[in-house]
Amino acid sequence: MTLCVNPNCTNTENPSGIEHCQSCGSPLLLNGRYEIVRSLGQGGFGATFLARNAPLPGKPYCVIKQLRPNSSAPNVLRMARDLFQREAATLSKIGSHPQIPTLMDYFEDGTGFYLVQEFIKGLTLHQEVKRQGLFSEAGVKQILSELMPMLEYLHNNQVIHRDIKPANIIRRAQDRKLVMIDFGAVKDKVNPISATASEQTALTSYAIGTPGYAPPEQMAMRPVYGSDIYAVGVTCIYLLTGKSPKDMNYNPATGEIMWQNHVHVSDHFAGVLRKMLEVSVKHRYQSAREVLQAMKLEPYMDSLNDGMMSKPLRNPWGDNLDNNPDANGEDPQSPSSPSARMAQAIRARKQARQGKPGRLPGLGRPRLDQTQVRSTTSGIPRSHSSAYSSMASQSRRSGSMTGNMTGNAMGNLAGGGRTNGQTGGGARSDGATQGQTQGGRSVQPQRLHSQELQKRYDRGDRDFTGIDFRASNLQRLGLAGANFHETNFSGANLQGANLANTDLGHAGLRQARLRDASLVKAYLSHANLQEADLRGADLSHAYLSHANLRGANLGGANLTGAKVTDEQLALAKLSWNTVFPNGRRGGIFGG
């Protein structure tokens, strides 16, 4: 079947193979080359179609957007044409980004203005929620980590998207990357100075976007870069709750969406969302980079709270505070206080990102940024590696914020993982140091027995970052939603454990027993699952990007909707009853 795009046609459906519409006589091959297959969406000011590029071999698919003004007044048509040409130029400029559809063609004929773009195969985030369920906090953070760099790219090119929402973000089937779509001409703005009131009325909906996702200033025809950040914030709320803005109440005094009671996320992430969703532009994040920077501080917030608890502390840099009479009620301005150490460490982190040498508190050498450390494993002198690993291990033992920073940034010398007091040279093998020596005494990461772990979890503690659970018996524990980022579970027995919605990013799970465990929507990015026993485990919708699955036994495991590549699965052991991400069953044992 071929569709006619003439807006005045009374019967647009036509059999394949004919050249002119049987109803109105219009040519069916648009611009002499595009065969319209079906409609993708339609509104009062235009429509979107799936088409085939007929002259090319294989007739590849493309997306065609038709802009058709609802007024034939010369001034409106002139403005529509200017709008269309500016948008085509904008799309041509930004289409070089790998996660933005390429502009392939644009033209005008008697039935309207047309933009032809690359067709992206995959599901939108809106479709993913409808088919696969809600996202976890870790999943939404992953979405933000992809969207914010794309947003920064747009804004650096002086482009405001103006219609970001779950239906306009596609996870590309080819590589599972997010692609931002719908940069149609209807999203450009009208200059309010040159346009008359009637002209603005005629083209108002070209600039507004989607109600609920568009902030007040955009609805008032004054969009700014922060308007897109607001829309991403509302998108995050949808992913967490499945509720669109129109299904939520608004504060009548402020106009804010009352979303807090619908989501269950960490306090810090809730704060990030609140600032993204500020009604006032000046109180909202001003750039995508600000959002990313706020997200990077998150892992250290809980550790700061631990470091400020009213109990004796041992300074990770060697100063014994047990006998300090002010240790329980320390001065936050004191150079040895956790808050002072946090401020100093964060400044060092910021300086490292800017390429300036920073210093970690109490150390006499420049601090290396985590990415720098991980990219220079083989070039680290043996003495430096031992010192960094020892400090990381000691820091985890203290439980302070600074300990987490050193443990995360230095203890995992990306090729090293475990060091045993030596430099790590090969692939990362577990998520934590195994124990170092400093000043002649052995320093080990903190360990928890299964009873204490469950007790802390039942009391509401969810942060177990960097704790050493090697070879522990943790079977059948209920730990859903906990944070085990960079935690060492090598050889641990987690059979039948409930680890749904947990953060196991960069965790060491080598040879861990996870048979029949629930890992639904678990975040396992860069986790080491080499030779792990995952038989019968429920990994549906788990995020396994870059996880090491070499030799992992996935016999009978459920991977429906999991984010994992064929290359990763080729390294694992599969069986006839393994359920693949596409929902199909069956496989062979891989290498």
Stockholm file with secondary structure:
# STOCKHOLM 1.0

chainA/1-591         MTLCVNPNCTNTENPSGIEHCQSCGSPLLLNGRYEIVRSLGQGGFGATFLARNAPLPGKPYCVIKQLRPNSSAPNVLRMARDLFQREAATLSKIGSHPQIPTLMDYFEDGTGFYLVQEFIKGLTLHQEVKRQGLFSEAGVKQILSELMPMLEYLHNNQVIHRDIKPANIIRRAQDRKLVMIDFGAVKDKVNPISATASEQTALTSYAIGTPGYAPPEQMAMRPVYGSDIYAVGVTCIYLLTGKSPKDMNYNPATGEIMWQNHVHVSDHFAGVLRKMLEVSVKHRYQSAREVLQAMKLEPYMDSLNDGMMSKPLRNPWGDNLDNNPDANGEDPQSPSSPSARMAQAIRARKQARQGKPGRLPGLGRPRLDQTQVRSTTSGIPRSHSSAYSSMASQSRRSGSMTGNMTGNAMGNLAGGGRTNGQTGGGARSDGATQGQTQGGRSVQPQRLHSQELQKRYDRGDRDFTGIDFRASNLQRLGLAGANFHETNFSGANLQGANLANTDLGHAGLRQARLRDASLVKAYLSHANLQEADLRGADLSHAYLSHANLRGANLGGANLTGAKVTDEQLALAKLSWNTVFPNGRRGGIFGG
#=GR chainA/1-591 SS CEECCCTTCSCCEECTTCSBCTTTCCBSEETTTEEEEEEEEEETTEEEEEEEETTSTTCCEEEEEEECCSCCCHHHHHHHHHHHHHHHHHHHHHTTSTTSCCEEEEEEETTEEEEEEECCCEEEHHHHHHHHCCCCHHHHHHHHHHHHHHHHHHHHTTCCCCCCSGGGEEEETTTCCEEECCCCGGGSCCCTTTSCHHHHHHHTHHHHCCBTTBCHHHHTTCCCHHHHHHHHHHHHHHHHHCCCGGGSCBCTTTCCBCCGGGCCCCHHHHHHHHHHTCSSGGGSCSSHHHHHHHHHTGGGHHHHHHHTSSSCCBCTTSCBCTTCTTSTTCCTTSTTSHHHHHHHHHHHHHHHHTTCCEECTTCSSEECCHHHHHHCGGGSCHHHHHHHHHHHHHHHHHTCHHHHHHIIIIISCTTCSCCTTSCCCSSCCSSSCCCEEETTEEECCCBCCHHHHHHHHHTTCCBCTTCBCTTCBCTTCBCTTCBCTTCBCTTCBCTTCBCTTCBCTTCBCTTCBCTTCBCTTCBCTTCBCTTCBCTTCBCTTCBCTTCBCTTCBCTTCBCTTCBCCHHHHHTSBCCTTCBCTTSCBCCCBCC
#=GC SS_cons         CEECCCTTCSCCEECTTCSBCTTTCCBSEETTTEEEEEEEEEETTEEEEEEEETTSTTCCEEEEEEECCSCCCHHHHHHHHHHHHHHHHHHHHHTTSTTSCCEEEEEEETTEEEEEEECCCEEEHHHHHHHHCCCCHHHHHHHHHHHHHHHHHHHHTTCCCCCCSGGGEEEETTTCCEEECCCCGGGSCCCTTTSCHHHHHHHTHHHHCCBTTBCHHHHTTCCCHHHHHHHHHHHHHHHHHCCCGGGSCBCTTTCCBCCGGGCCCCHHHHHHHHHHTCSSGGGSCSSHHHHHHHHHTGGGHHHHHHHTSSSCCBCTTSCBCTTCTTSTTCCTTSTTSHHHHHHHHHHHHHHHHTTCCEECTTCSSEECCHHHHHHCGGGSCHHHHHHHHHHHHHHHHHTCHHHHHHIIIIISCTTCSCCTTSCCCSSCCSSSCCCEEETTEEECCCBCCHHHHHHHHHTTCCBCTTCBCTTCBCTTCBCTTCBCTTCBCTTCBCTTCBCTTCBCTTCBCTTCBCTTCBCTTCBCTTCBCTTCBCTTCBCTTCBCTTCBCTTCBCTTCBCTTCBCCHHHHHTSBCCTTCBCTTSCBCCCBCC
//
